[in-house]
Amino acid sequence: MQPYPHRYHVAASAQAEGDVVVSGKDLPALQTAPPLEFGGPGDQWSPETLLIAAVADCYILSFRAIVGFAKLSWISLTCEVEGVLDKVDRVTRFTRFEIKALLKVPTGTSEDKAKRVLEQAEKICLVTNSLNGQTHLSVRIEIAPDSVA
């Protein structure tokens, strides 16, 4: 890992009408539009959905970063995030992030240990640590049949 501070650069461009194009060095460009809730088409990434995707992505990457240290065997992790956008003191902002994590682990895995690692991933996620909205994590752990830790 490189020393801090890390700097990330992106650019966005648009014409008077149409999509916004978001790009970054050595990254594929993304076409974005307002979400359906703000009069957009609802079939493209928007700033709102990109933010929620960043929460989900960061949670899984945080889990991956610590699971080896915890010596926890796992099969798969699925993360669904719901972001709640609301008006607070006449300011529109995300007020809550509901993270639902489903971790599949081999037979013989300690569910308590798996839960602790999932909770630690939420605590170290730099995206949620950078946001004002409250974050709530709910986890589910499934023991995969016929698997060994």
Stockholm file with secondary structure:
# STOCKHOLM 1.0

chainA/1-149         MQPYPHRYHVAASAQAEGDVVVSGKDLPALQTAPPLEFGGPGDQWSPETLLIAAVADCYILSFRAIVGFAKLSWISLTCEVEGVLDKVDRVTRFTRFEIKALLKVPTGTSEDKAKRVLEQAEKICLVTNSLNGQTHLSVRIEIAPDSVA
#=GR chainA/1-149 SS CCCSCCCCCCEEEECSSSCEEEECTTSCCEEECCCGGGTSCSSSBCHHHHHHHHHHHHHHHHHHHHHTTTTCCCSEEEEEEEEEEEEETTEEEEEEEEEEEEEEEETTCCHHHHHHHHHHHHHHCHHHHTCSSEEEEEEEEEEETTCCC
#=GC SS_cons         CCCSCCCCCCEEEECSSSCEEEECTTSCCEEECCCGGGTSCSSSBCHHHHHHHHHHHHHHHHHHHHHTTTTCCCSEEEEEEEEEEEEETTEEEEEEEEEEEEEEEETTCCHHHHHHHHHHHHHHCHHHHTCSSEEEEEEEEEEETTCCC
//
